[in-house]
Amino acid sequence: MNDNINEHDFWKYSWHDANIEKIEMSSNQITITVHHDEYAEPIKILCSDVLGLTDLCMWEDTIIFNATLKKVTQELPSFLQQVKNAYSYEESIYNNPPIKDNLLCLSVELVNDIAFHIYCYDVEIVE
């Protein structure tokens, strides 16, 4: 698990007007493949140690308006509060909380004005 957001890698790309070609999900990894006219090859955003994905609505809209990457603050959004409540039993028994320090939120707002969020512990950009 990477303890740092490598902002240089994420912020060196222009996500505005990039087109999402596909989103692949496995049990603990989400890969978003995007194409942008500024770059010759598609770019992959690889999210690892994924906790969850919320609010994905891509009906006829696959163009990114904005994308941000931030550490999750102490005030948890309702989705993360639900996760915390759902796994409080495991946390008390196994001392393994689902929400730990350095949790990241990748927020991708599409041109439909709906943002989806990926909560994970590592984000890497793969060219």
Secondary structure, 3 states (H helix, E strand, C coil): CCCCCCHHHHHCCCCCCCEEEEEEECCCEEEEEEECCCCCCCEEEEEEEEEEEECCCCCCCCEEEEEEEEECCCCCCHHHHHHHHHCHHHHHHHCCCCCCCCCEEEEEEECCCCEEEEEEEEEEEEC
